[in-house]
Amino acid sequence: MLDNAESILDPQGTNAREIHAVVEELSQFTNVCLCITSRISTIPPDCESLDIPTLSMQAARDTFYRIYKREEWSDPVNNILEQLDFHPLSITLLATVAQYNKWDANRLIREWERQRTGMLHTQHSKSLATTIELSLASPMFQELGPDARGLLGVVAFFPRGVDESLDWLFPTVSDRENIFDTFCILSLTYRSNGFVTMLAPLRDHLRPKDPKSSQLLCTTKQCYFTRLMVDLDPDRPGFEEARWITSEDLNVEHLLDIFTSVDANSDNVWDACAGFARHLFWHKSRLTVLRSKVEGLPDDNRSKPDCLFEFSRLSGSAGNHTERKQLLTQASKLQKERGDDRQVARTLSYMADADRWLGLHEEGLELAKEALEIYERFGDTSGQAWCLNRLARLLYGDKQLDAAEEAASRAINLLPEKGEQFLSCQCHRVLGEICCSKDKTKMAISHFEAALEIASSFNWHVQLFWIHFSMAVLFSDEGRFDDARAHTEHAKLHAVNQPYLLARAVWLQAWFWYRERRFEEAKSETLHAVEVFEKLGATQYLEQCRWLLGKIDSGRE
């Protein structure tokens, strides 16, 4: 048995070649059972290599409570074990420290919150830090040069680790691929779903204590910020490439959460914050911890209006239109104070749309008309078309169908033959919905198909979702539930990374089940939608769900 053999098997170590030859020779004997435990993977090729996984929750609990015998297991302690990634050594050390000090569970939790992995140090001088530092002291690691420790710190900083495509993140490190391969050989990192990451205890020990002092982390930060500054326009090339945010959103959120605290006076940080909200709006609508920080910015901060605007759109795309309107109201006030009429018009237009979702059609119409007047003053036809599209939706919601159809048609007439495809798609959608309400089914389908053709050519998932959603409603109104369900399933496929959209589709499916008097299916789907809407704070849809649940219970009776 060669236990903890990383030191003797290190290819850069003393007598490494001779030792490796002896171990390789031992592995050839049929009457010898050779077992090697090591963080390093440079073992003889004839040995069968097994990756030892972290513990299961049950095994982690059993390990902990065999040492710590003071109390029965509790959820807060289980949470700590989970935060340790069920790493056996860390759990053993945690239990030993708690048992030696005779801590009850409350004291253990307090110490963990205060010290984290710094508390994993027993009275017999066994510690997680020592184990990690021994790995970093190995000749193989030392051969990697001065950047190695800093690179590990960058991996440790990010919740998901770093993208396996290292070129864009570390352009200044010439031997980056070899360095990261060696990290994996030393079991300091591992590859998972396209990322190089590490276990939580190592991450906690190795992450930079002062992020601004890490030159490599600051370089990496700028690489992320550069990607976030891209102006996203669905009509222009590069829009699809911005989908990188769907896998990197946790990393970016953490990066901004830290640097908006330690570098709060940097406009660069807040511009990136607005860019992050913009990327999420288009590609992964969800709530983020950064909104409250944006609202807390001083009013004279240059980036605050833009941040408020972008976070308002994000709130709206997640179904929280009350929060959306609050953020837009703040942004509009600051823009008016600064005399930025173009931005005021854009914000007023979005406020009008928020009012539509909130059922405040009269107020929304006034705001949309005010925005339209500003755009007309500037001669901005694109801005006018957007306002007319929003006017059409507001008029449609207010049952003014002829006026709505006229506004949407005017919007289309303002658009050029080429370009502005995204807005053209939106206009065809609203015209389709208007024609549905006017019982012009063939014309409605024609508009929906025109919108579908545009959205399909660009692979605009959100637009495709709403088109299929509208067509599902159309066919359900005609009693064609099979067709309606087919379009609902298509809508679900396009609710990519969008919990709010998926919940809307689930609610619609529940409505179909109710209309077919299949009450069990209807209730199950509605409760699923309720769960999502509660998390998102989408109160108006919660009311719809409660209304439908009441209808379902009445139908059963």
C-alpha positions as a Python dict, from the first residue, in 0.01 Angstrom:
ca = {
    (1, 'M'): (0, 0, 0),
    (2, 'L'): (142, 336, -109),
    (3, 'D'): (-74, 588, 75),
    (4, 'N'): (-62, 959, -17),
    (5, 'A'): (191, 875, -287),
    (6, 'E'): (186, 1213, -463),
    (7, 'S'): (522, 1311, -316),
    (8, 'I'): (712, 1000, -429),
    (9, 'L'): (539, 976, -770),
    (10, 'D'): (583, 1341, -862),
    (11, 'P'): (770, 1334, -1197),
    (12, 'Q'): (967, 1642, -1089),
    (13, 'G'): (1059, 1497, -749),
    (14, 'T'): (1389, 1356, -623),
    (15, 'N'): (1473, 1013, -775),
    (16, 'A'): (1133, 1024, -948),
    (17, 'R'): (1242, 809, -1246),
    (18, 'E'): (1388, 533, -1026),
    (19, 'I'): (1092, 531, -785),
    (20, 'H'): (843, 518, -1071),
    (21, 'A'): (1037, 223, -1220),
    (22, 'V'): (1019, 31, -889),
    (23, 'V'): (644, 94, -859),
    (24, 'E'): (596, -10, -1222),
    (25, 'E'): (790, -332, -1157),
    (26, 'L'): (579, -409, -848),
    (27, 'S'): (266, -370, -1055),
    (28, 'Q'): (382, -655, -1283),
    (29, 'F'): (384, -927, -1013),
    (30, 'T'): (71, -1143, -1013),
    (31, 'N'): (123, -1239, -647),
    (32, 'V'): (144, -874, -533),
    (33, 'C'): (-161, -653, -480),
    (34, 'L'): (-44, -296, -523),
    (35, 'C'): (-277, -16, -402),
    (36, 'I'): (-184, 348, -452),
    (37, 'T'): (-371, 647, -310),
    (38, 'S'): (-264, 980, -450),
    (39, 'R'): (-390, 1318, -564),
    (40, 'I'): (-151, 1286, -857),
    (41, 'S'): (-251, 1075, -1157),
    (42, 'T'): (99, 980, -1285),
    (43, 'I'): (75, 611, -1195),
    (44, 'P'): (198, 309, -1396),
    (45, 'P'): (-22, 246, -1700),
    (46, 'D'): (-92, -116, -1598),
    (47, 'C'): (-263, -1, -1280),
    (48, 'E'): (-639, 37, -1293),
    (49, 'S'): (-718, 399, -1211),
    (50, 'L'): (-1031, 480, -1012),
    (51, 'D'): (-1162, 830, -944),
    (52, 'I'): (-1289, 843, -588),
    (53, 'P'): (-1604, 1058, -575),
    (54, 'T'): (-1710, 1277, -287),
    (55, 'L'): (-1949, 1128, -32),
    (56, 'S'): (-2325, 1101, -63),
    (57, 'M'): (-2532, 1307, 179),
    (58, 'Q'): (-2605, 997, 389),
    (59, 'A'): (-2240, 888, 397),
    (60, 'A'): (-2131, 1242, 485),
    (61, 'R'): (-2380, 1248, 774),
    (62, 'D'): (-2267, 907, 897),
    (63, 'T'): (-1901, 1015, 883),
    (64, 'F'): (-1970, 1338, 1070),
    (65, 'Y'): (-2183, 1189, 1350),
    (66, 'R'): (-1952, 894, 1413),
    (67, 'I'): (-1701, 1154, 1535),
    (68, 'Y'): (-1931, 1429, 1662),
    (69, 'K'): (-2149, 1252, 1916),
    (70, 'R'): (-2310, 1542, 2092),
    (71, 'E'): (-2641, 1584, 1903),
    (72, 'E'): (-2876, 1433, 1649),
    (73, 'W'): (-2838, 1555, 1292),
    (74, 'S'): (-2993, 1888, 1193),
    (75, 'D'): (-3063, 2071, 868),
    (76, 'P'): (-2817, 2358, 936),
    (77, 'V'): (-2533, 2108, 990),
    (78, 'N'): (-2638, 1922, 674),
    (79, 'N'): (-2612, 2255, 491),
    (80, 'I'): (-2251, 2291, 606),
    (81, 'L'): (-2170, 1940, 484),
    (82, 'E'): (-2320, 2032, 149),
    (83, 'Q'): (-2116, 2354, 135),
    (84, 'L'): (-1808, 2134, 185),
    (85, 'D'): (-1907, 1941, -132),
    (86, 'F'): (-1921, 1631, 93),
    (87, 'H'): (-1539, 1625, 88),
    (88, 'P'): (-1431, 1343, 327),
    (89, 'L'): (-1122, 1509, 480),
    (90, 'S'): (-1307, 1837, 539),
    (91, 'I'): (-1600, 1660, 703),
    (92, 'T'): (-1368, 1456, 925),
    (93, 'L'): (-1181, 1768, 1033),
    (94, 'L'): (-1505, 1961, 1095),
    (95, 'A'): (-1645, 1684, 1316),
    (96, 'T'): (-1315, 1648, 1504),
    (97, 'V'): (-1289, 2021, 1576),
    (98, 'A'): (-1652, 2036, 1696),
    (99, 'Q'): (-1607, 1727, 1915),
    (100, 'Y'): (-1276, 1844, 2069),
    (101, 'N'): (-1426, 2184, 2157),
    (102, 'K'): (-1754, 2035, 2284),
    (103, 'W'): (-1952, 2275, 2066),
    (104, 'D'): (-2325, 2236, 2032),
    (105, 'A'): (-2478, 2270, 1686),
    (106, 'N'): (-2551, 2643, 1728),
    (107, 'R'): (-2189, 2719, 1819),
    (108, 'L'): (-2065, 2504, 1532),
    (109, 'I'): (-2284, 2697, 1286),
    (110, 'R'): (-2164, 3033, 1424),
    (111, 'E'): (-1800, 2931, 1393),
    (112, 'W'): (-1855, 2809, 1040),
    (113, 'E'): (-2014, 3139, 938),
    (114, 'R'): (-1723, 3327, 1095),
    (115, 'Q'): (-1423, 3115, 989),
    (116, 'R'): (-1540, 2890, 704),
    (117, 'T'): (-1264, 2640, 612),
    (118, 'G'): (-1022, 2827, 837),
    (119, 'M'): (-1171, 2632, 1129),
    (120, 'L'): (-1065, 2295, 980),
    (121, 'H'): (-756, 2262, 1198),
    (122, 'T'): (-739, 2000, 1478),
    (123, 'Q'): (-535, 2008, 1797),
    (124, 'H'): (-306, 1743, 1645),
    (125, 'S'): (-204, 1990, 1372),
    (126, 'K'): (-404, 1819, 1101),
    (127, 'S'): (-560, 2077, 875),
    (128, 'L'): (-712, 2126, 533),
    (129, 'A'): (-479, 2420, 470),
    (130, 'T'): (-172, 2203, 535),
    (131, 'T'): (-293, 1935, 297),
    (132, 'I'): (-358, 2189, 20),
    (133, 'E'): (-30, 2372, 74),
    (134, 'L'): (161, 2040, 60),
    (135, 'S'): (16, 1984, -287),
    (136, 'L'): (122, 2336, -386),
    (137, 'A'): (474, 2271, -253),
    (138, 'S'): (523, 1970, -482),
    (139, 'P'): (800, 1998, -743),
    (140, 'M'): (548, 1947, -1024),
    (141, 'F'): (345, 2247, -909),
    (142, 'Q'): (651, 2462, -846),
    (143, 'E'): (770, 2392, -1202),
    (144, 'L'): (460, 2568, -1337),
    (145, 'G'): (603, 2910, -1261),
    (146, 'P'): (486, 3229, -1086),
    (147, 'D'): (139, 3244, -1245),
    (148, 'A'): (20, 2906, -1118),
    (149, 'R'): (-96, 3014, -773),
    (150, 'G'): (-275, 3318, -918),
    (151, 'L'): (-452, 3104, -1178),
    (152, 'L'): (-575, 2871, -906),
    (153, 'G'): (-704, 3179, -724),
    (154, 'V'): (-904, 3281, -1033),
    (155, 'V'): (-1057, 2932, -1063),
    (156, 'A'): (-1138, 2943, -691),
    (157, 'F'): (-1301, 3286, -720),
    (158, 'F'): (-1572, 3182, -962),
    (159, 'P'): (-1862, 2956, -849),
    (160, 'R'): (-1846, 2752, -1170),
    (161, 'G'): (-1470, 2775, -1220),
    (162, 'V'): (-1343, 2898, -1556),
    (163, 'D'): (-1435, 2814, -1914),
    (164, 'E'): (-1223, 2532, -2061),
    (165, 'S'): (-1163, 2760, -2361),
    (166, 'L'): (-883, 2942, -2182),
    (167, 'D'): (-760, 3172, -2460),
    (168, 'W'): (-1009, 3456, -2408),
    (169, 'L'): (-969, 3455, -2028),
    (170, 'F'): (-592, 3436, -1990),
    (171, 'P'): (-435, 3597, -2298),
    (172, 'T'): (-125, 3704, -2101),
    (173, 'V'): (-39, 3351, -1977),
    (174, 'S'): (159, 3176, -2249),
    (175, 'D'): (160, 2818, -2115),
    (176, 'R'): (-198, 2820, -1985),
    (177, 'E'): (-314, 2487, -2130),
    (178, 'N'): (-20, 2294, -1985),
    (179, 'I'): (-68, 2464, -1648),
    (180, 'F'): (-436, 2369, -1632),
    (181, 'D'): (-362, 2012, -1743),
    (182, 'T'): (-115, 1988, -1455),
    (183, 'F'): (-375, 2124, -1211),
    (184, 'C'): (-597, 1832, -1312),
    (185, 'I'): (-310, 1580, -1284),
    (186, 'L'): (-251, 1709, -930),
    (187, 'S'): (-627, 1684, -858),
    (188, 'L'): (-635, 2048, -759),
    (189, 'T'): (-901, 2104, -1026),
    (190, 'Y'): (-1130, 1889, -1237),
    (191, 'R'): (-1324, 1938, -1560),
    (192, 'S'): (-1703, 1949, -1549),
    (193, 'N'): (-1952, 2050, -1821),
    (194, 'G'): (-1705, 2265, -2011),
    (195, 'F'): (-1555, 2432, -1702),
    (196, 'V'): (-1240, 2382, -1498),
    (197, 'T'): (-1348, 2395, -1135),
    (198, 'M'): (-1251, 2267, -790),
    (199, 'L'): (-1411, 2133, -474),
    (200, 'A'): (-1563, 2391, -241),
    (201, 'P'): (-1309, 2352, 44),
    (202, 'L'): (-1018, 2413, -193),
    (203, 'R'): (-1209, 2703, -346),
    (204, 'D'): (-1263, 2860, -5),
    (205, 'H'): (-895, 2830, 87),
    (206, 'L'): (-749, 2945, -246),
    (207, 'R'): (-976, 3233, -349),
    (208, 'P'): (-810, 3578, -329),
    (209, 'K'): (-883, 3745, 4),
    (210, 'D'): (-849, 4088, -164),
    (211, 'P'): (-987, 4055, -520),
    (212, 'K'): (-844, 4390, -633),
    (213, 'S'): (-491, 4278, -539),
    (214, 'S'): (-497, 3978, -775),
    (215, 'Q'): (-358, 4098, -1108),
    (216, 'L'): (-480, 3785, -1292),
    (217, 'L'): (-830, 3818, -1146),
    (218, 'C'): (-845, 4184, -1249),
    (219, 'T'): (-737, 4087, -1601),
    (220, 'T'): (-1006, 3819, -1607),
    (221, 'K'): (-1260, 4072, -1483),
    (222, 'Q'): (-1180, 4300, -1775),
    (223, 'C'): (-1221, 4009, -2018),
    (224, 'Y'): (-1572, 3952, -1882),
    (225, 'F'): (-1652, 4324, -1885),
    (226, 'T'): (-1546, 4353, -2250),
    (227, 'R'): (-1789, 4075, -2343),
    (228, 'L'): (-2069, 4243, -2146),
    (229, 'M'): (-2027, 4579, -2321),
    (230, 'V'): (-2151, 4442, -2655),
    (231, 'D'): (-2459, 4629, -2781),
    (232, 'L'): (-2716, 4352, -2823),
    (233, 'D'): (-2950, 4398, -3115),
    (234, 'P'): (-3144, 4092, -3236),
    (235, 'D'): (-3135, 4230, -3593),
    (236, 'R'): (-2755, 4244, -3602),
    (237, 'P'): (-2475, 3984, -3622),
    (238, 'G'): (-2330, 3880, -3290),
    (239, 'F'): (-2663, 3846, -3111),
    (240, 'E'): (-2646, 3465, -3100),
    (241, 'E'): (-2289, 3472, -2966),
    (242, 'A'): (-2420, 3651, -2657),
    (243, 'R'): (-2584, 3324, -2549),
    (244, 'W'): (-2258, 3254, -2365),
    (245, 'I'): (-2430, 3422, -2069),
    (246, 'T'): (-2660, 3121, -2021),
    (247, 'S'): (-2371, 2912, -1886),
    (248, 'E'): (-2168, 3197, -1734),
    (249, 'D'): (-2443, 3391, -1554),
    (250, 'L'): (-2351, 3266, -1204),
    (251, 'N'): (-1987, 3358, -1257),
    (252, 'V'): (-2073, 3705, -1388),
    (253, 'E'): (-2323, 3769, -1109),
    (254, 'H'): (-2063, 3675, -846),
    (255, 'L'): (-1794, 3885, -1014),
    (256, 'L'): (-2022, 4191, -1018),
    (257, 'D'): (-2155, 4130, -669),
    (258, 'I'): (-1798, 4141, -535),
    (259, 'F'): (-1664, 4429, -745),
    (260, 'T'): (-1970, 4651, -698),
    (261, 'S'): (-1878, 4629, -328),
    (262, 'V'): (-1498, 4660, -340),
    (263, 'D'): (-1484, 4900, -638),
    (264, 'A'): (-1818, 5080, -613),
    (265, 'N'): (-1686, 5413, -745),
    (266, 'S'): (-1587, 5268, -1081),
    (267, 'D'): (-1822, 5354, -1368),
    (268, 'N'): (-1672, 5058, -1552),
    (269, 'V'): (-1824, 4819, -1295),
    (270, 'W'): (-2173, 4969, -1321),
    (271, 'D'): (-2161, 4977, -1701),
    (272, 'A'): (-2084, 4605, -1687),
    (273, 'C'): (-2373, 4564, -1444),
    (274, 'A'): (-2611, 4719, -1698),
    (275, 'G'): (-2461, 4496, -1967),
    (276, 'F'): (-2521, 4188, -1752),
    (277, 'A'): (-2889, 4276, -1708),
    (278, 'R'): (-2913, 4335, -2084),
    (279, 'H'): (-2763, 3991, -2159),
    (280, 'L'): (-2997, 3822, -1910),
    (281, 'F'): (-3297, 4005, -2057),
    (282, 'W'): (-3232, 3866, -2402),
    (283, 'H'): (-3103, 3520, -2318),
    (284, 'K'): (-3180, 3408, -1961),
    (285, 'S'): (-3449, 3607, -1782),
    (286, 'R'): (-3414, 3567, -1408),
    (287, 'L'): (-3389, 3773, -1092),
    (288, 'T'): (-3049, 3876, -961),
    (289, 'V'): (-2902, 3996, -632),
    (290, 'L'): (-2767, 4309, -803),
    (291, 'R'): (-3093, 4502, -839),
    (292, 'S'): (-3095, 4638, -483),
    (293, 'K'): (-2736, 4760, -529),
    (294, 'V'): (-2839, 4950, -841),
    (295, 'E'): (-3129, 5116, -662),
    (296, 'G'): (-2893, 5213, -378),
    (297, 'L'): (-2656, 5405, -607),
    (298, 'P'): (-2634, 5783, -556),
    (299, 'D'): (-2855, 5969, -805),
    (300, 'D'): (-2553, 6148, -950),
    (301, 'N'): (-2389, 5821, -1053),
    (302, 'R'): (-2340, 5838, -1429),
    (303, 'S'): (-2453, 5480, -1491),
    (304, 'K'): (-2756, 5470, -1261),
    (305, 'P'): (-3028, 5559, -1518),
    (306, 'D'): (-2898, 5299, -1765),
    (307, 'C'): (-2872, 5035, -1492),
    (308, 'L'): (-3226, 5109, -1370),
    (309, 'F'): (-3358, 5083, -1726),
    (310, 'E'): (-3185, 4750, -1799),
    (311, 'F'): (-3290, 4597, -1468),
    (312, 'S'): (-3647, 4712, -1530),
    (313, 'R'): (-3653, 4517, -1857),
    (314, 'L'): (-3516, 4215, -1674),
    (315, 'S'): (-3791, 4240, -1410),
    (316, 'G'): (-4053, 4262, -1685),
    (317, 'S'): (-3918, 3960, -1871),
    (318, 'A'): (-3938, 3764, -1544),
    (319, 'G'): (-4306, 3864, -1509),
    (320, 'N'): (-4272, 4122, -1229),
    (321, 'H'): (-4423, 4430, -1395),
    (322, 'T'): (-4486, 4617, -1069),
    (323, 'E'): (-4112, 4615, -997),
    (324, 'R'): (-4048, 4694, -1362),
    (325, 'K'): (-4256, 5011, -1344),
    (326, 'Q'): (-4092, 5122, -1018),
    (327, 'L'): (-3745, 5098, -1175),
    (328, 'L'): (-3857, 5276, -1493),
    (329, 'T'): (-4012, 5557, -1289),
    (330, 'Q'): (-3680, 5612, -1110),
    (331, 'A'): (-3490, 5603, -1440),
    (332, 'S'): (-3730, 5851, -1605),
    (333, 'K'): (-3692, 6098, -1318),
    (334, 'L'): (-3310, 6095, -1347),
    (335, 'Q'): (-3318, 6122, -1727),
    (336, 'K'): (-3551, 6423, -1714),
    (337, 'E'): (-3324, 6593, -1460),
    (338, 'R'): (-3033, 6544, -1701),
    (339, 'G'): (-3232, 6666, -2004),
    (340, 'D'): (-3178, 6341, -2195),
    (341, 'D'): (-3495, 6351, -2407),
    (342, 'R'): (-3415, 6052, -2626),
    (343, 'Q'): (-3368, 5828, -2322),
    (344, 'V'): (-3680, 5979, -2164),
    (345, 'A'): (-3881, 5879, -2473),
    (346, 'R'): (-3747, 5526, -2464),
    (347, 'T'): (-3823, 5491, -2093),
    (348, 'L'): (-4174, 5637, -2128),
    (349, 'S'): (-4240, 5386, -2406),
    (350, 'Y'): (-4139, 5099, -2177),
    (351, 'M'): (-4344, 5244, -1888),
    (352, 'A'): (-4646, 5240, -2121),
    (353, 'D'): (-4583, 4872, -2186),
    (354, 'A'): (-4553, 4802, -1812),
    (355, 'D'): (-4890, 4973, -1763),
    (356, 'R'): (-5038, 4744, -2028),
    (357, 'W'): (-4931, 4436, -1833),
    (358, 'L'): (-5068, 4591, -1513),
    (359, 'G'): (-5404, 4667, -1680),
    (360, 'L'): (-5353, 5046, -1658),
    (361, 'H'): (-5444, 5109, -2021),
    (362, 'E'): (-5549, 5474, -1994),
    (363, 'E'): (-5228, 5578, -1818),
    (364, 'G'): (-5022, 5367, -2058),
    (365, 'L'): (-5181, 5530, -2364),
    (366, 'E'): (-5088, 5876, -2237),
    (367, 'L'): (-4726, 5772, -2179),
    (368, 'A'): (-4699, 5606, -2522),
    (369, 'K'): (-4837, 5919, -2693),
    (370, 'E'): (-4593, 6140, -2502),
    (371, 'A'): (-4303, 5920, -2611),
    (372, 'L'): (-4431, 5921, -2970),
    (373, 'E'): (-4436, 6302, -2975),
    (374, 'I'): (-4072, 6316, -2865),
    (375, 'Y'): (-3965, 6068, -3133),
    (376, 'E'): (-4158, 6265, -3396),
    (377, 'R'): (-3978, 6579, -3286),
    (378, 'F'): (-3644, 6406, -3343),
    (379, 'G'): (-3761, 6249, -3670),
    (380, 'D'): (-3676, 5905, -3532),
    (381, 'T'): (-3889, 5665, -3740),
    (382, 'S'): (-3766, 5354, -3558),
    (383, 'G'): (-3863, 5505, -3223),
    (384, 'Q'): (-4201, 5606, -3365),
    (385, 'A'): (-4261, 5251, -3490),
    (386, 'W'): (-4183, 5106, -3146),
    (387, 'C'): (-4424, 5353, -2982),
    (388, 'L'): (-4698, 5274, -3234),
    (389, 'N'): (-4651, 4903, -3169),
    (390, 'R'): (-4694, 4965, -2796),
    (391, 'L'): (-4993, 5189, -2862),
    (392, 'A'): (-5147, 4907, -3066),
    (393, 'R'): (-5104, 4665, -2775),
    (394, 'L'): (-5252, 4910, -2528),
    (395, 'L'): (-5549, 4985, -2753),
    (396, 'Y'): (-5599, 4612, -2809),
    (397, 'G'): (-5600, 4556, -2432),
    (398, 'D'): (-5850, 4841, -2397),
    (399, 'K'): (-6079, 4673, -2658),
    (400, 'Q'): (-6025, 4956, -2912),
    (401, 'L'): (-5962, 4706, -3189),
    (402, 'D'): (-5990, 4933, -3496),
    (403, 'A'): (-5757, 5192, -3345),
    (404, 'A'): (-5516, 4914, -3243),
    (405, 'E'): (-5510, 4771, -3596),
    (406, 'E'): (-5445, 5117, -3741),
    (407, 'A'): (-5155, 5184, -3502),
    (408, 'A'): (-4989, 4848, -3576),
    (409, 'S'): (-5031, 4900, -3951),
    (410, 'R'): (-4875, 5249, -3925),
    (411, 'A'): (-4582, 5095, -3738),
    (412, 'I'): (-4521, 4841, -4017),
    (413, 'N'): (-4541, 5116, -4281),
    (414, 'L'): (-4265, 5310, -4104),
    (415, 'L'): (-4027, 5014, -4118),
    (416, 'P'): (-3773, 4978, -4402),
    (417, 'E'): (-3795, 4682, -4641),
    (418, 'K'): (-3473, 4542, -4494),
    (419, 'G'): (-3376, 4565, -4130),
    (420, 'E'): (-3590, 4613, -3819),
    (421, 'Q'): (-3701, 4250, -3852),
    (422, 'F'): (-3745, 4214, -3479),
    (423, 'L'): (-4000, 4498, -3463),
    (424, 'S'): (-4169, 4372, -3781),
    (425, 'C'): (-4212, 4035, -3609),
    (426, 'Q'): (-4368, 4208, -3307),
    (427, 'C'): (-4610, 4404, -3528),
    (428, 'H'): (-4730, 4093, -3708),
    (429, 'R'): (-4784, 3927, -3371),
    (430, 'V'): (-5006, 4204, -3240),
    (431, 'L'): (-5196, 4223, -3569),
    (432, 'G'): (-5256, 3849, -3540),
    (433, 'E'): (-5399, 3892, -3190),
    (434, 'I'): (-5617, 4184, -3303),
    (435, 'C'): (-5753, 3980, -3597),
    (436, 'C'): (-5832, 3694, -3357),
    (437, 'S'): (-6048, 3929, -3149),
    (438, 'K'): (-6220, 4054, -3465),
    (439, 'D'): (-6297, 3692, -3568),
    (440, 'K'): (-6072, 3724, -3873),
    (441, 'T'): (-5917, 3383, -3817),
    (442, 'K'): (-5754, 3339, -4160),
    (443, 'M'): (-5597, 3685, -4144),
    (444, 'A'): (-5481, 3620, -3787),
    (445, 'I'): (-5310, 3296, -3892),
    (446, 'S'): (-5150, 3479, -4186),
    (447, 'H'): (-4996, 3740, -3951),
    (448, 'F'): (-4880, 3473, -3703),
    (449, 'E'): (-4718, 3276, -3985),
    (450, 'A'): (-4542, 3591, -4108),
    (451, 'A'): (-4410, 3650, -3756),
    (452, 'L'): (-4315, 3282, -3728),
    (453, 'E'): (-4115, 3296, -4052),
    (454, 'I'): (-3913, 3598, -3932),
    (455, 'A'): (-3852, 3463, -3581),
    (456, 'S'): (-3755, 3115, -3709),
    (457, 'S'): (-3493, 3256, -3947),
    (458, 'F'): (-3322, 3430, -3654),
    (459, 'N'): (-3396, 3160, -3394),
    (460, 'W'): (-3549, 3417, -3156),
    (461, 'H'): (-3671, 3187, -2881),
    (462, 'V'): (-3880, 3439, -2688),
    (463, 'Q'): (-4061, 3560, -3000),
    (464, 'L'): (-4121, 3201, -3110),
    (465, 'F'): (-4261, 3128, -2765),
    (466, 'W'): (-4516, 3411, -2783),
    (467, 'I'): (-4618, 3333, -3139),
    (468, 'H'): (-4691, 2969, -3052),
    (469, 'F'): (-4860, 3087, -2731),
    (470, 'S'): (-5091, 3317, -2928),
    (471, 'M'): (-5168, 3044, -3182),
    (472, 'A'): (-5251, 2803, -2899),
    (473, 'V'): (-5502, 3057, -2762),
    (474, 'L'): (-5651, 3103, -3111),
    (475, 'F'): (-5706, 2729, -3164),
    (476, 'S'): (-5841, 2677, -2812),
    (477, 'D'): (-6099, 2951, -2871),
    (478, 'E'): (-6213, 2751, -3172),
    (479, 'G'): (-6231, 2431, -2965),
    (480, 'R'): (-5937, 2273, -3149),
    (481, 'F'): (-5761, 2155, -2833),
    (482, 'D'): (-5525, 1910, -3003),
    (483, 'D'): (-5386, 2192, -3219),
    (484, 'A'): (-5379, 2422, -2917),
    (485, 'R'): (-5181, 2168, -2712),
    (486, 'A'): (-4937, 2115, -3001),
    (487, 'H'): (-4860, 2488, -3011),
    (488, 'T'): (-4830, 2495, -2631),
    (489, 'E'): (-4567, 2219, -2651),
    (490, 'H'): (-4381, 2419, -2919),
    (491, 'A'): (-4396, 2722, -2689),
    (492, 'K'): (-4245, 2519, -2402),
    (493, 'L'): (-3953, 2417, -2626),
    (494, 'H'): (-3874, 2785, -2682),
    (495, 'A'): (-3897, 2883, -2313),
    (496, 'V'): (-3522, 2827, -2297),
    (497, 'N'): (-3380, 2930, -1956),
    (498, 'Q'): (-3698, 3132, -1896),
    (499, 'P'): (-3893, 3002, -1591),
    (500, 'Y'): (-4156, 3275, -1631),
    (501, 'L'): (-4233, 3180, -1991),
    (502, 'L'): (-4250, 2812, -1906),
    (503, 'A'): (-4491, 2888, -1621),
    (504, 'R'): (-4713, 3087, -1859),
    (505, 'A'): (-4726, 2787, -2095),
    (506, 'V'): (-4801, 2553, -1806),
    (507, 'W'): (-5085, 2781, -1694),
    (508, 'L'): (-5226, 2786, -2047),
    (509, 'Q'): (-5214, 2407, -2061),
    (510, 'A'): (-5398, 2398, -1727),
    (511, 'W'): (-5669, 2620, -1878),
    (512, 'F'): (-5710, 2378, -2168),
    (513, 'W'): (-5741, 2085, -1927),
    (514, 'Y'): (-6002, 2275, -1729),
    (515, 'R'): (-6206, 2351, -2042),
    (516, 'E'): (-6199, 1979, -2125),
    (517, 'R'): (-6312, 1904, -1767),
    (518, 'R'): (-5992, 1717, -1684),
    (519, 'F'): (-5970, 1871, -1340),
    (520, 'E'): (-5687, 1665, -1188),
    (521, 'E'): (-5447, 1755, -1472),
    (522, 'A'): (-5565, 2117, -1459),
    (523, 'K'): (-5498, 2147, -1086),
    (524, 'S'): (-5154, 1983, -1106),
    (525, 'E'): (-5039, 2217, -1384),
    (526, 'T'): (-5180, 2525, -1208),
    (527, 'L'): (-5000, 2444, -881),
    (528, 'H'): (-4676, 2405, -1077),
    (529, 'A'): (-4726, 2752, -1228),
    (530, 'V'): (-4805, 2898, -883),
    (531, 'E'): (-4471, 2775, -749),
    (532, 'V'): (-4277, 2956, -1023),
    (533, 'F'): (-4481, 3279, -1011),
    (534, 'E'): (-4433, 3300, -632),
    (535, 'K'): (-4054, 3278, -670),
    (536, 'L'): (-4057, 3549, -939),
    (537, 'G'): (-4294, 3784, -756),
    (538, 'A'): (-4530, 3779, -1057),
    (539, 'T'): (-4836, 3871, -849),
    (540, 'Q'): (-5083, 3932, -1133),
    (541, 'Y'): (-5033, 3577, -1258),
    (542, 'L'): (-5072, 3438, -909),
    (543, 'E'): (-5416, 3598, -908),
    (544, 'Q'): (-5497, 3426, -1238),
    (545, 'C'): (-5382, 3093, -1094),
    (546, 'R'): (-5597, 3136, -782),
    (547, 'W'): (-5892, 3225, -1004),
    (548, 'L'): (-5838, 2910, -1209),
    (549, 'L'): (-5799, 2694, -898),
    (550, 'G'): (-6135, 2828, -780),
    (551, 'K'): (-6290, 2739, -1117),
    (552, 'I'): (-6138, 2390, -1100),
    (553, 'D'): (-6279, 2327, -750),
    (554, 'S'): (-6620, 2457, -861),
    (555, 'G'): (-6609, 2233, -1168),
    (556, 'R'): (-6536, 1929, -952),
    (557, 'E'): (-6836, 2005, -736),
}
